C-alpha cells in the first residue's frame, strides 16, 4: 500500500535519496558552481542539485556530473563514488 505522504517521485522509483556526491561536495568544500564552471554548457546548477538530492539521472547526465567532478577536483573517481544507483 502506498503511503499518501510519500512523494510521487519515490513511489515510481525516480527519487533515490541523498547521494554520495552531496557528502563529497560538503567534505571537499566544492560548490555546485565549481562543477558548473568545470563543464560550461554541459552541466547546470539544476543538474547538480538533482544529482545531489537523488533524482534519478540518465547515464549521460551522470557521466556529465562525473566528468565535471573529476575536472573540478583534479581527482579520478569512479561513478560509484558519486552515485549509489
Jmol script that loads the backbone (N, CA, C; Angstrom):
load data "model"
ATOM      1  N   UNK A   1       0.841  -1.185   0.000  1.00  0.00           N
ATOM      2  CA  UNK A   1       0.000   0.000   0.000  1.00  0.00           C
ATOM      3  C   UNK A   1       0.884   1.245   0.000  1.00  0.00           C
ATOM      4  N   UNK A   2       0.579   2.177  -0.852  1.00  0.00           N
ATOM      5  CA  UNK A   2       1.378   3.395  -0.988  1.00  0.00           C
ATOM      6  C   UNK A   2       1.038   4.385   0.117  1.00  0.00           C
ATOM      7  N   UNK A   3       2.051   4.976   0.702  1.00  0.00           N
ATOM      8  CA  UNK A   3       1.878   5.983   1.742  1.00  0.00           C
ATOM      9  C   UNK A   3       1.467   7.291   1.082  1.00  0.00           C
ATOM     10  N   UNK A   4       0.362   7.867   1.511  1.00  0.00           N
ATOM     11  CA  UNK A   4      -0.116   9.087   0.875  1.00  0.00           C
ATOM     12  C   UNK A   4       0.792  10.284   1.136  1.00  0.00           C
ATOM     13  N   UNK A   5       1.637  10.219   2.187  1.00  0.00           N
ATOM     14  CA  UNK A   5       2.563  11.303   2.486  1.00  0.00           C
ATOM     15  C   UNK A   5       3.871  11.177   1.714  1.00  0.00           C
ATOM     16  N   UNK A   6       4.065  10.056   1.054  1.00  0.00           N
ATOM     17  CA  UNK A   6       5.296   9.804   0.316  1.00  0.00           C
ATOM     18  C   UNK A   6       5.255  10.551  -1.022  1.00  0.00           C
ATOM     19  N   UNK A   7       6.355  11.229  -1.396  1.00  0.00           N
ATOM     20  CA  UNK A   7       6.350  11.935  -2.678  1.00  0.00           C
ATOM     21  C   UNK A   7       6.112  10.981  -3.845  1.00  0.00           C
ATOM     22  N   UNK A   8       5.438  11.479  -4.865  1.00  0.00           N
ATOM     23  CA  UNK A   8       5.132  10.658  -6.037  1.00  0.00           C
ATOM     24  C   UNK A   8       6.408  10.135  -6.684  1.00  0.00           C
ATOM     25  N   UNK A   9       7.490  10.924  -6.662  1.00  0.00           N
ATOM     26  CA  UNK A   9       8.745  10.500  -7.275  1.00  0.00           C
ATOM     27  C   UNK A   9       9.278   9.225  -6.628  1.00  0.00           C
ATOM     28  N   UNK A  10       9.186   9.124  -5.322  1.00  0.00           N
ATOM     29  CA  UNK A  10       9.692   7.950  -4.626  1.00  0.00           C
ATOM     30  C   UNK A  10       8.851   6.728  -4.992  1.00  0.00           C
ATOM     31  N   UNK A  11       7.574   6.917  -5.149  1.00  0.00           N
ATOM     32  CA  UNK A  11       6.680   5.809  -5.458  1.00  0.00           C
ATOM     33  C   UNK A  11       6.992   5.188  -6.821  1.00  0.00           C
ATOM     34  N   UNK A  12       7.438   5.982  -7.759  1.00  0.00           N
ATOM     35  CA  UNK A  12       7.721   5.413  -9.081  1.00  0.00           C
ATOM     36  C   UNK A  12       9.215   5.205  -9.341  1.00  0.00           C
ATOM     37  N   UNK A  13      10.053   5.325  -8.327  1.00  0.00           N
ATOM     38  CA  UNK A  13      11.460   4.987  -8.454  1.00  0.00           C
ATOM     39  C   UNK A  13      12.366   6.063  -9.012  1.00  0.00           C
ATOM     40  N   UNK A  14      11.909   7.287  -9.092  1.00  0.00           N
ATOM     41  CA  UNK A  14      12.770   8.349  -9.636  1.00  0.00           C
ATOM     42  C   UNK A  14      13.562   9.082  -8.574  1.00  0.00           C
ATOM     43  N   UNK A  15      13.202   8.941  -7.307  1.00  0.00           N
ATOM     44  CA  UNK A  15      13.896   9.635  -6.228  1.00  0.00           C
ATOM     45  C   UNK A  15      14.697   8.618  -5.437  1.00  0.00           C
ATOM     46  N   UNK A  16      16.030   8.761  -5.433  1.00  0.00           N
ATOM     47  CA  UNK A  16      16.907   7.754  -4.848  1.00  0.00           C
ATOM     48  C   UNK A  16      17.496   8.157  -3.491  1.00  0.00           C
ATOM     49  N   UNK A  17      17.123   9.308  -2.966  1.00  0.00           N
ATOM     50  CA  UNK A  17      17.669   9.772  -1.688  1.00  0.00           C
ATOM     51  C   UNK A  17      19.020  10.452  -1.889  1.00  0.00           C
ATOM     52  N   UNK A  18      19.477  11.140  -0.850  1.00  0.00           N
ATOM     53  CA  UNK A  18      20.745  11.881  -0.963  1.00  0.00           C
ATOM     54  C   UNK A  18      21.859  10.948  -1.439  1.00  0.00           C
ATOM     55  N   UNK A  19      22.633  11.437  -2.375  1.00  0.00           N
ATOM     56  CA  UNK A  19      23.696  10.658  -2.994  1.00  0.00           C
ATOM     57  C   UNK A  19      25.057  10.964  -2.369  1.00  0.00           C
ATOM     58  N   UNK A  20      26.015  10.045  -2.526  1.00  0.00           N
ATOM     59  CA  UNK A  20      27.374  10.283  -2.011  1.00  0.00           C
ATOM     60  C   UNK A  20      27.975  11.590  -2.537  1.00  0.00           C
ATOM     61  N   UNK A  21      27.559  12.025  -3.720  1.00  0.00           N
ATOM     62  CA  UNK A  21      28.032  13.295  -4.283  1.00  0.00           C
ATOM     63  C   UNK A  21      27.809  14.436  -3.301  1.00  0.00           C
ATOM     64  N   UNK A  22      26.648  14.483  -2.667  1.00  0.00           N
ATOM     65  CA  UNK A  22      26.331  15.572  -1.735  1.00  0.00           C
ATOM     66  C   UNK A  22      27.322  15.595  -0.572  1.00  0.00           C
ATOM     67  N   UNK A  23      27.638  14.428  -0.044  1.00  0.00           N
ATOM     68  CA  UNK A  23      28.593  14.343   1.064  1.00  0.00           C
ATOM     69  C   UNK A  23      29.990  14.766   0.607  1.00  0.00           C
ATOM     70  N   UNK A  24      30.389  14.333  -0.587  1.00  0.00           N
ATOM     71  CA  UNK A  24      31.700  14.710  -1.118  1.00  0.00           C
ATOM     72  C   UNK A  24      31.802  16.218  -1.328  1.00  0.00           C
ATOM     73  N   UNK A  25      30.739  16.818  -1.836  1.00  0.00           N
ATOM     74  CA  UNK A  25      30.748  18.272  -2.035  1.00  0.00           C
ATOM     75  C   UNK A  25      30.986  18.982  -0.711  1.00  0.00           C
ATOM     76  N   UNK A  26      30.291  18.527   0.328  1.00  0.00           N
ATOM     77  CA  UNK A  26      30.464  19.155   1.657  1.00  0.00           C
ATOM     78  C   UNK A  26      31.870  18.920   2.196  1.00  0.00           C
ATOM     79  N   UNK A  27      32.344  17.670   2.134  1.00  0.00           N
ATOM     80  CA  UNK A  27      33.651  17.328   2.708  1.00  0.00           C
ATOM     81  C   UNK A  27      34.797  18.035   2.005  1.00  0.00           C
ATOM     82  N   UNK A  28      34.731  18.140   0.688  1.00  0.00           N
ATOM     83  CA  UNK A  28      35.825  18.731  -0.091  1.00  0.00           C
ATOM     84  C   UNK A  28      35.693  20.249  -0.235  1.00  0.00           C
ATOM     85  N   UNK A  29      34.555  20.794   0.184  1.00  0.00           N
ATOM     86  CA  UNK A  29      34.337  22.231   0.044  1.00  0.00           C
ATOM     87  C   UNK A  29      34.145  22.662  -1.400  1.00  0.00           C
ATOM     88  N   UNK A  30      33.627  21.757  -2.203  1.00  0.00           N
ATOM     89  CA  UNK A  30      33.362  22.050  -3.617  1.00  0.00           C
ATOM     90  C   UNK A  30      31.909  22.481  -3.726  1.00  0.00           C
ATOM     91  N   UNK A  31      31.656  23.535  -4.497  1.00  0.00           N
ATOM     92  CA  UNK A  31      30.285  24.022  -4.655  1.00  0.00           C
ATOM     93  C   UNK A  31      29.684  23.512  -5.963  1.00  0.00           C
ATOM     94  N   UNK A  32      28.377  23.616  -6.056  1.00  0.00           N
ATOM     95  CA  UNK A  32      27.701  23.293  -7.317  1.00  0.00           C
ATOM     96  C   UNK A  32      28.270  24.152  -8.437  1.00  0.00           C
ATOM     97  N   UNK A  33      28.519  25.396  -8.102  1.00  0.00           N
ATOM     98  CA  UNK A  33      29.034  26.326  -9.104  1.00  0.00           C
ATOM     99  C   UNK A  33      30.400  25.885  -9.633  1.00  0.00           C
ATOM    100  N   UNK A  34      31.216  25.304  -8.781  1.00  0.00           N
ATOM    101  CA  UNK A  34      32.520  24.792  -9.223  1.00  0.00           C
ATOM    102  C   UNK A  34      32.335  23.723 -10.294  1.00  0.00           C
ATOM    103  N   UNK A  35      31.348  22.852 -10.122  1.00  0.00           N
ATOM    104  CA  UNK A  35      31.093  21.814 -11.125  1.00  0.00           C
ATOM    105  C   UNK A  35      30.568  22.420 -12.424  1.00  0.00           C
ATOM    106  N   UNK A  36      29.722  23.427 -12.296  1.00  0.00           N
ATOM    107  CA  UNK A  36      29.198  24.096 -13.495  1.00  0.00           C
ATOM    108  C   UNK A  36      30.340  24.775 -14.260  1.00  0.00           C
ATOM    109  N   UNK A  37      31.255  25.413 -13.545  1.00  0.00           N
ATOM    110  CA  UNK A  37      32.386  26.078 -14.192  1.00  0.00           C
ATOM    111  C   UNK A  37      33.330  25.083 -14.859  1.00  0.00           C
ATOM    112  N   UNK A  38      33.403  23.865 -14.312  1.00  0.00           N
ATOM    113  CA  UNK A  38      34.298  22.844 -14.869  1.00  0.00           C
ATOM    114  C   UNK A  38      33.775  22.295 -16.194  1.00  0.00           C
ATOM    115  N   UNK A  39      32.488  22.423 -16.441  1.00  0.00           N
ATOM    116  CA  UNK A  39      31.891  21.886 -17.672  1.00  0.00           C
ATOM    117  C   UNK A  39      30.867  22.868 -18.218  1.00  0.00           C
ATOM    118  N   UNK A  40      31.320  24.042 -18.653  1.00  0.00           N
ATOM    119  CA  UNK A  40      30.379  25.055 -19.129  1.00  0.00           C
ATOM    120  C   UNK A  40      29.586  24.557 -20.335  1.00  0.00           C
ATOM    121  N   UNK A  41      28.289  24.847 -20.305  1.00  0.00           N
ATOM    122  CA  UNK A  41      27.427  24.445 -21.403  1.00  0.00           C
ATOM    123  C   UNK A  41      26.932  23.015 -21.313  1.00  0.00           C
ATOM    124  N   UNK A  42      27.517  22.223 -20.426  1.00  0.00           N
ATOM    125  CA  UNK A  42      27.085  20.830 -20.271  1.00  0.00           C
ATOM    126  C   UNK A  42      26.374  20.612 -18.953  1.00  0.00           C
ATOM    127  N   UNK A  43      26.974  21.086 -17.867  1.00  0.00           N
ATOM    128  CA  UNK A  43      26.435  20.875 -16.529  1.00  0.00           C
ATOM    129  C   UNK A  43      25.802  22.168 -16.038  1.00  0.00           C
ATOM    130  N   UNK A  44      24.589  22.051 -15.521  1.00  0.00           N
ATOM    131  CA  UNK A  44      23.879  23.212 -14.983  1.00  0.00           C
ATOM    132  C   UNK A  44      23.721  23.064 -13.470  1.00  0.00           C
ATOM    133  N   UNK A  45      23.422  24.171 -12.817  1.00  0.00           N
ATOM    134  CA  UNK A  45      23.176  24.127 -11.379  1.00  0.00           C
ATOM    135  C   UNK A  45      22.006  23.187 -11.073  1.00  0.00           C
ATOM    136  N   UNK A  46      21.004  23.219 -11.925  1.00  0.00           N
ATOM    137  CA  UNK A  46      19.833  22.364 -11.735  1.00  0.00           C
ATOM    138  C   UNK A  46      20.214  20.881 -11.816  1.00  0.00           C
ATOM    139  N   UNK A  47      21.079  20.534 -12.749  1.00  0.00           N
ATOM    140  CA  UNK A  47      21.517  19.145 -12.894  1.00  0.00           C
ATOM    141  C   UNK A  47      22.284  18.691 -11.655  1.00  0.00           C
ATOM    142  N   UNK A  48      23.180  19.530 -11.161  1.00  0.00           N
ATOM    143  CA  UNK A  48      23.971  19.168  -9.976  1.00  0.00           C
ATOM    144  C   UNK A  48      23.054  19.023  -8.761  1.00  0.00           C
ATOM    145  N   UNK A  49      22.098  19.915  -8.598  1.00  0.00           N
ATOM    146  CA  UNK A  49      21.138  19.831  -7.490  1.00  0.00           C
ATOM    147  C   UNK A  49      20.376  18.513  -7.558  1.00  0.00           C
ATOM    148  N   UNK A  50      19.914  18.144  -8.747  1.00  0.00           N
ATOM    149  CA  UNK A  50      19.188  16.884  -8.906  1.00  0.00           C
ATOM    150  C   UNK A  50      20.086  15.688  -8.598  1.00  0.00           C
ATOM    151  N   UNK A  51      21.337  15.781  -9.014  1.00  0.00           N
ATOM    152  CA  UNK A  51      22.287  14.695  -8.743  1.00  0.00           C
ATOM    153  C   UNK A  51      22.522  14.538  -7.243  1.00  0.00           C
ATOM    154  N   UNK A  52      22.648  15.637  -6.543  1.00  0.00           N
ATOM    155  CA  UNK A  52      22.878  15.607  -5.092  1.00  0.00           C
ATOM    156  C   UNK A  52      21.703  15.014  -4.333  1.00  0.00           C
ATOM    157  N   UNK A  53      20.514  15.445  -4.691  1.00  0.00           N
ATOM    158  CA  UNK A  53      19.326  15.064  -3.931  1.00  0.00           C
ATOM    159  C   UNK A  53      18.803  13.683  -4.291  1.00  0.00           C
ATOM    160  N   UNK A  54      19.337  13.098  -5.347  1.00  0.00           N
ATOM    161  CA  UNK A  54      18.974  11.725  -5.661  1.00  0.00           C
ATOM    162  C   UNK A  54      17.906  11.563  -6.713  1.00  0.00           C
ATOM    163  N   UNK A  55      17.622  12.614  -7.445  1.00  0.00           N
ATOM    164  CA  UNK A  55      16.702  12.457  -8.575  1.00  0.00           C
ATOM    165  C   UNK A  55      17.389  11.538  -9.579  1.00  0.00           C
ATOM    166  N   UNK A  56      16.715  10.482 -10.015  1.00  0.00           N
ATOM    167  CA  UNK A  56      17.341   9.534 -10.937  1.00  0.00           C
ATOM    168  C   UNK A  56      17.706  10.242 -12.240  1.00  0.00           C
ATOM    169  N   UNK A  57      18.985  10.135 -12.593  1.00  0.00           N
ATOM    170  CA  UNK A  57      19.504  10.758 -13.810  1.00  0.00           C
ATOM    171  C   UNK A  57      19.776   9.697 -14.862  1.00  0.00           C
ATOM    172  N   UNK A  58      19.813  10.135 -16.109  1.00  0.00           N
ATOM    173  CA  UNK A  58      20.206   9.228 -17.183  1.00  0.00           C
ATOM    174  C   UNK A  58      21.700   8.953 -17.058  1.00  0.00           C
ATOM    175  N   UNK A  59      22.142   7.903 -17.713  1.00  0.00           N
ATOM    176  CA  UNK A  59      23.571   7.569 -17.698  1.00  0.00           C
ATOM    177  C   UNK A  59      24.390   8.728 -18.264  1.00  0.00           C
ATOM    178  N   UNK A  60      23.878   9.381 -19.293  1.00  0.00           N
ATOM    179  CA  UNK A  60      24.582  10.520 -19.899  1.00  0.00           C
ATOM    180  C   UNK A  60      24.751  11.652 -18.882  1.00  0.00           C
ATOM    181  N   UNK A  61      23.683  11.982 -18.167  1.00  0.00           N
ATOM    182  CA  UNK A  61      23.755  13.060 -17.177  1.00  0.00           C
ATOM    183  C   UNK A  61      24.705  12.710 -16.038  1.00  0.00           C
ATOM    184  N   UNK A  62      24.672  11.453 -15.593  1.00  0.00           N
ATOM    185  CA  UNK A  62      25.596  11.030 -14.544  1.00  0.00           C
ATOM    186  C   UNK A  62      27.039  11.155 -15.024  1.00  0.00           C
ATOM    187  N   UNK A  63      27.302  10.808 -16.271  1.00  0.00           N
ATOM    188  CA  UNK A  63      28.649  10.946 -16.820  1.00  0.00           C
ATOM    189  C   UNK A  63      29.090  12.402 -16.888  1.00  0.00           C
ATOM    190  N   UNK A  64      28.163  13.299 -17.232  1.00  0.00           N
ATOM    191  CA  UNK A  64      28.497  14.726 -17.253  1.00  0.00           C
ATOM    192  C   UNK A  64      28.909  15.199 -15.863  1.00  0.00           C
ATOM    193  N   UNK A  65      28.160  14.799 -14.848  1.00  0.00           N
ATOM    194  CA  UNK A  65      28.469  15.195 -13.469  1.00  0.00           C
ATOM    195  C   UNK A  65      29.804  14.595 -13.040  1.00  0.00           C
ATOM    196  N   UNK A  66      30.029  13.339 -13.370  1.00  0.00           N
ATOM    197  CA  UNK A  66      31.292  12.679 -13.016  1.00  0.00           C
ATOM    198  C   UNK A  66      32.481  13.389 -13.658  1.00  0.00           C
ATOM    199  N   UNK A  67      32.392  13.692 -14.939  1.00  0.00           N
ATOM    200  CA  UNK A  67      33.495  14.394 -15.621  1.00  0.00           C
ATOM    201  C   UNK A  67      33.721  15.769 -15.016  1.00  0.00           C
ATOM    202  N   UNK A  68      32.637  16.467 -14.691  1.00  0.00           N
ATOM    203  CA  UNK A  68      32.765  17.794 -14.079  1.00  0.00           C
ATOM    204  C   UNK A  68      33.438  17.682 -12.710  1.00  0.00           C
ATOM    205  N   UNK A  69      33.038  16.667 -11.930  1.00  0.00           N
ATOM    206  CA  UNK A  69      33.657  16.466 -10.606  1.00  0.00           C
ATOM    207  C   UNK A  69      35.155  16.226 -10.757  1.00  0.00           C
ATOM    208  N   UNK A  70      35.509  15.306 -11.627  1.00  0.00           N
ATOM    209  CA  UNK A  70      36.923  14.957 -11.788  1.00  0.00           C
ATOM    210  C   UNK A  70      37.737  16.138 -12.296  1.00  0.00           C
ATOM    211  N   UNK A  71      37.160  16.933 -13.172  1.00  0.00           N
ATOM    212  CA  UNK A  71      37.874  18.108 -13.684  1.00  0.00           C
ATOM    213  C   UNK A  71      37.996  19.191 -12.604  1.00  0.00           C
ATOM    214  N   UNK A  72      36.927  19.420 -11.866  1.00  0.00           N
ATOM    215  CA  UNK A  72      36.922  20.476 -10.848  1.00  0.00           C
ATOM    216  C   UNK A  72      37.849  20.153  -9.682  1.00  0.00           C
ATOM    217  N   UNK A  73      37.979  18.864  -9.353  1.00  0.00           N
ATOM    218  CA  UNK A  73      38.758  18.483  -8.178  1.00  0.00           C
ATOM    219  C   UNK A  73      40.145  17.945  -8.517  1.00  0.00           C
ATOM    220  N   UNK A  74      40.367  17.606  -9.780  1.00  0.00           N
ATOM    221  CA  UNK A  74      41.639  17.004 -10.155  1.00  0.00           C
ATOM    222  C   UNK A  74      41.731  15.539  -9.758  1.00  0.00           C
ATOM    223  N   UNK A  75      40.628  14.976  -9.322  1.00  0.00           N
ATOM    224  CA  UNK A  75      40.589  13.571  -8.926  1.00  0.00           C
ATOM    225  C   UNK A  75      40.177  12.720 -10.126  1.00  0.00           C
ATOM    226  N   UNK A  76      40.216  11.418  -9.924  1.00  0.00           N
ATOM    227  CA  UNK A  76      39.755  10.487 -10.957  1.00  0.00           C
ATOM    228  C   UNK A  76      38.873   9.428 -10.286  1.00  0.00           C
ATOM    229  N   UNK A  77      37.732   9.878  -9.798  1.00  0.00           N
ATOM    230  CA  UNK A  77      36.827   8.993  -9.067  1.00  0.00           C
ATOM    231  C   UNK A  77      35.964   8.180 -10.028  1.00  0.00           C
ATOM    232  N   UNK A  78      35.590   6.969  -9.603  1.00  0.00           N
ATOM    233  CA  UNK A  78      34.651   6.176 -10.398  1.00  0.00           C
ATOM    234  C   UNK A  78      33.215   6.643 -10.116  1.00  0.00           C
ATOM    235  N   UNK A  79      32.309   6.271 -10.992  1.00  0.00           N
ATOM    236  CA  UNK A  79      30.900   6.633 -10.855  1.00  0.00           C
ATOM    237  C   UNK A  79      30.339   6.207  -9.497  1.00  0.00           C
ATOM    238  N   UNK A  80      30.746   5.044  -9.017  1.00  0.00           N
ATOM    239  CA  UNK A  80      30.211   4.505  -7.763  1.00  0.00           C
ATOM    240  C   UNK A  80      30.549   5.377  -6.555  1.00  0.00           C
ATOM    241  N   UNK A  81      31.544   6.245  -6.662  1.00  0.00           N
ATOM    242  CA  UNK A  81      31.879   7.157  -5.562  1.00  0.00           C
ATOM    243  C   UNK A  81      30.889   8.317  -5.464  1.00  0.00           C
ATOM    244  N   UNK A  82      30.203   8.628  -6.576  1.00  0.00           N
ATOM    245  CA  UNK A  82      29.296   9.777  -6.605  1.00  0.00           C
ATOM    246  C   UNK A  82      27.834   9.378  -6.522  1.00  0.00           C
ATOM    247  N   UNK A  83      27.500   8.189  -7.019  1.00  0.00           N
ATOM    248  CA  UNK A  83      26.105   7.769  -7.079  1.00  0.00           C
ATOM    249  C   UNK A  83      25.933   6.385  -6.483  1.00  0.00           C
ATOM    250  N   UNK A  84      24.832   6.169  -5.793  1.00  0.00           N
ATOM    251  CA  UNK A  84      24.559   4.872  -5.165  1.00  0.00           C
ATOM    252  C   UNK A  84      23.656   3.994  -6.005  1.00  0.00           C
ATOM    253  N   UNK A  85      23.272   4.452  -7.173  1.00  0.00           N
ATOM    254  CA  UNK A  85      22.416   3.644  -8.046  1.00  0.00           C
ATOM    255  C   UNK A  85      23.036   3.477  -9.409  1.00  0.00           C
TER     256      UNK A  85
END
end "model"
wireframe off; spacefill off
backbone 0.3
color backbone group
